[in-house]
Amino acid sequence: MKAATSETGGARRVLALDAAGTAVVGTAYLAAAAPLGRLFGPSTTTVAAVGAAMLAMGLAIAALARRPHIPRAAVRAVIGAGACWILLSLAVLALGALDLTTTGVVWTWLQMIPVGVFAMLQTMALGRTSPTRPATKAADSCWGNVGCD
């Protein structure tokens, strides 16, 4: 039981850190949309929309991290959202979609790093907490071997 609690605690910490970082950056984008738009290139509306999406995602991840039982599928969805963010960022860079400044291009590359790191850590946590016995519905649906109600 202690090992499950430890594994779940680590998973919760990874999700909580991801949530905090995402929400903080989203809030900064919302609060400073106009100057960030001038610095990075996209319109104020685009920066604000990205900020709102990031804030919403951060709050959703925080809510997930606070659940007594964390569904594995929800963690996979968070990992998938991170992967989509990276792919979308790469598409923006490849297509020149947002008329980014040089600073905006550099920032777009840099902001993919923490997203990828969190996706990797979340994937590793799922691997550490995966059941060692044959999969059952309960074992496959919960994170940290804690069980679900």
Secondary structure, DSSP 8 states (H G I E B T S, - for coil): -HHHHHHHHHHHHHHHHHHHHHHHHHHHHHHTHHHHHHHHSS-HHHHHHHHHHHHHHHHHHHHHHHSSSEEHHHHHHHHHHHHHHHHHHHHHHHHTTT---HHHHHHHHHHHHHHHHHHHHHHHHHHHTS-SS---HHHHHEESS----
